[in-house]
């Protein structure tokens, strides 16, 4: 599996040896954004790079080990903009899920992904990709919020019948999150 750290080491090794990257070839230099990405994701998760030449675009799999979503494997697409870390990464859930804070179209309601947040919990330059990974993981446990839903139907379903909600979540996991 290609990791950010191994990609950086490989690229720096080629440049340091004066190989194909050469001293005047900027296409193989690692940008500040990519260095911040490496620092932010090391030791927190393994990611998949659909295009190994685009370190700013990757996919993250989360498999909760407790709660309603236990046993599911949920894929997230993360795109880090050029202005990172002044602006948050763009995150979308690629797995169909029955969740009050994730729309059926994949949009995610997570305050730390908001550039401007009224409650002060939104994105700040001091936040890292570790915070994003923690936040996404916590959407399945601690931050599961039925009071401020993005998917109103899922939140109302939970309020009406918690057992049927759990059953529907498990149906979605069996169908889409294995």
Secondary structure, DSSP 4 states (H G I P E B T S, - for coil): ---HHHHHHHHHHHHHTTSTTTTT-GGGSPPHHHHHHHHHHTTT--EE-SSTT-TTEEEEEE--SSSTTTT--EEEEEE--TTTTTSPPEEEE-S---BTTB-TTS-B--GGG-SS-TTS-S--TT--HHHHHHHHHHTTTTT--SSS-SSHHHHHHHHH-HHHHHHHHHHHHHHH--
